[in-house]
Each structure stands twice: as C-alpha cells, then as structure tokens.
Amino acid sequence: MKKYLLSLAFILSITVMCAQDMHFSQFYASPMYLNPAFTGSNACSRVTMVYRNQWPGIKKAYNSYLLSADHYLSKYNMGVGMLLANDVAGSGSLRTTQINPMVAYEAKFSREFGMRFGLQPGVTMKSVDYSKLMFGDQIAQGGPGSTVATVESQKPNTVFFDMGAGVLAYTSKYWGGVSFYNLTQPNQSLMDNDDVLLPLRYTVHGGGKFVLNPNEKDDHLFKSITAAFHYRGQKKFDQFDIGFYYMQSVFTMGVWYRGLPIKHYKEGYPNSDAVVFILGAKADRMYIGYSYDLTVSQLAGRSNGAHEFNISYQFCKPKKKKRRIEVACPKF
C-alpha cells in the first residue's frame, strides 16, 4: 500500500508541475526560447537542437526537445525564425507541442549600443493518454473505478493560440533583457466545462563577457569568461540561475547554481534545486554542449539529476560576415 500511495503522490505532483513551462539548464544555448528578441541576433543563420532528460531516476518523468532556426535580414534590420518544442511528462505521456514563428526588430542607437524587440505568436497542442493513468479509486478497489470512466469521456487533446514578447538591450560586452510568455493566458484544460488558464511566465536575464587576453592574435590561445544570470517566475513558483562558463580555443566549461535558498514555499522545503556542470566544444561552424544537473533538493539520491545536450550549427563563417553590434551572449 505504501508503494501505491507513493506512486499516486508522484502522479499528482507530475500533474501539478506539468502546468508549468519546460526549462533548460543551458538557457544561453537556446536563446530564442529564453527571449524572442534574440531572433536573428547571431552573425550567421543558425539551427539549434536541444534535448533534456530530467530526473532519469524517476520512471517517465520529463523529456524535452527543442528545435529552432533563425536568420537576420540586414535590409530590414529584422530577425526571423521558427521554434518547435515538444515536452513529454509522466506515466500518462502528457505531451505539449509548441509551434512558434518569431520576429525581432533591431535598433542601433550608437556604435556601441543597440536594442532588440521580439514577438513570438504560436500554437500549442496538449494531449494525454488516459489509458496509462492510475487513480486512487483503482488502487482502493483493486480494479476499474468510477474515475476511469469519467476521465476517458473527456477530450484527449486541446489546441490553443498563445503569444510571447521580449526586449533586449546590449553592447558588445554586456546584455540584459526581459521576456513574457503566455500573454493570452489560454485555457489549457483537457476536461470539458473546466477552465485551467496557462499562467504568465516571465524572465529577467543578463550578463557580460570578459576577454582575458584581448591582445592575443592566435585564436587557439584566446580566453574569455562569460558570467550570466537568469530569473524566471510562473504563478507562485520562481527560480534563479547564476554562474559562468570559461572558453579557451574550442573548449568550454562552466558551472551554474539554480535555486532561491532564502525562499521557502513552505516550511522545510527551501527553493534549492541543482548545481549544473557544463562541458562544450566547437568547430568552425558547429558547437556541441553537454550539462549535468546535480540535484541538491530533497530529490537528491532519487532523481539522478538531469542530462542536457545541445547542438548548434552556423551557415557561414562569422569572421567573413559583415560585422554589426553582436550580442556578447548567447553565442551558440
């Protein structure tokens, strides 16, 4: 019975948490998901793919996939792009699929300062496989309960329109921005005659890149440290990422902390999530990154952390591209 009750508690927690949007530890490597104002901010057109396996120690917890592409239209000072995302969570395969075209306008105020304004309209689809769910009356009765018949009569999927927007200010060394998602707060419920509004998600992010040997001519000896932060909130939940990564030649390594330990959602449950370790390597046009989340919350020892992979490819050689003010980060 204890095993069944623990399983039920986990299912219920998954149901509640899946109302929140997915997140990535390498937020700088998926800039268009961080803020639509980053669309077209790179020197070259690029394609980025990200995969996140969160809590592999818990069966069928979270798997998130992201594919994005963007291009800068220099004639119109605009960036255009497309973002596709898919998130599968829990034993009921609660699936969220996003299709988001993006556009951003770039305004240059001086030789050293610029701003970008982005919009992200799109469509979101949610679905669930009711046959894979387990309910309390099934456990109590040892067989099908009334909840099964009630739930299976509901719609298995829903589709809704949503909107996001963001602003970014930057120089060649520093950047800072804010973004807002779920501006329409659409009804995401899979149950008839029930309204479950998708809560507004907001982020504040920024940082700076510091070159350690600016007079070095050999690219293989070029060294830099990039420090960044990322605060995000949704309904009563929020988190804060802070850290840095070091780059030398083609290699990257870094460490981040995620949480707000001074804040407790309830007594005995501090908001402390994970320490993230990052490794990466880049070739002429491609970057590959990996990160591991070392869980420091009460799930430590059970969740097995999280694995995240990203690959980014650029369609030109940045040094041969006509220069404009480039955002110092994200670079990948």
C-alpha positions, 0 to 999 in steps of 0.5 A, a space after each residue: 500500500 505504501 508503494 501505491 500511495 507513493 506512486 499516486 503522490 508522484 502522479 499528482 505532483 507530475 500533474 501539478 508541475 506539468 502546468 508549468 513551462 519546460 526549462 533548460 539548464 543551458 538557457 544561453 544555448 537556446 536563446 530564442 526560447 529564453 527571449 524572442 528578441 534574440 531572433 536573428 541576433 547571431 552573425 550567421 543563420 543558425 539551427 539549434 537542437 536541444 534535448 533534456 532528460 530530467 530526473 532519469 531516476 524517476 520512471 517517465 518523468 520529463 523529456 524535452 526537445 527543442 528545435 529552432 532556426 533563425 536568420 537576420 535580414 540586414 535590409 530590414 534590420 529584422 530577425 526571423 525564425 521558427 521554434 518547435 518544442 515538444 515536452 513529454 511528462 509522466 506515466 500518462 505521456 502528457 505531451 505539449 507541442 509548441 509551434 512558434 514563428 518569431 520576429 525581432 526588430 533591431 535598433 542601433 542607437 550608437 556604435 556601441 549600443 543597440 536594442 532588440 524587440 521580439 514577438 513570438 505568436 504560436 500554437 500549442 497542442 496538449 494531449 494525454 493518454 488516459 489509458 496509462 493513468 492510475 487513480 486512487 479509486 483503482 488502487 482502493 478497489 483493486 480494479 476499474 473505478 468510477 474515475 476511469 470512466 469519467 476521465 476517458 469521456 473527456 477530450 484527449 487533446 486541446 489546441 490553443 493560440 498563445 503569444 510571447 514578447 521580449 526586449 533586449 538591450 546590449 553592447 558588445 560586452 554586456 546584455 540584459 533583457 526581459 521576456 513574457 510568455 503566455 500573454 493570452 493566458 489560454 485555457 489549457 484544460 483537457 476536461 470539458 466545462 473546466 477552465 485551467 488558464 496557462 499562467 504568465 511566465 516571465 524572465 529577467 536575464 543578463 550578463 557580460 563577457 570578459 576577454 582575458 587576453 584581448 591582445 592575443 592574435 592566435 585564436 587557439 590561445 584566446 580566453 574569455 569568461 562569460 558570467 550570466 544570470 537568469 530569473 524566471 517566475 510562473 504563478 507562485 513558483 520562481 527560480 534563479 540561475 547564476 554562474 559562468 562558463 570559461 572558453 579557451 580555443 574550442 573548449 568550454 566549461 562552466 558551472 551554474 547554481 539554480 535555486 532561491 535558498 532564502 525562499 521557502 514555499 513552505 516550511 522545510 522545503 527551501 527553493 534549492 534545486 541543482 548545481 549544473 556542470 557544463 562541458 562544450 566544444 566547437 568547430 568552425 561552424 558547429 558547437 556541441 554542449 553537454 550539462 549535468 544537473 546535480 540535484 541538491 533538493 530533497 530529490 537528491 539520491 532519487 532523481 539522478 539529476 538531469 542530462 542536457 545536450 545541445 547542438 548548434 550549427 552556423 551557415 557561414 563563417 562569422 569572421 567573413 560576415 559583415 560585422 554589426 553590434 553582436 550580442 556578447 551572449 548567447 553565442 551558440 
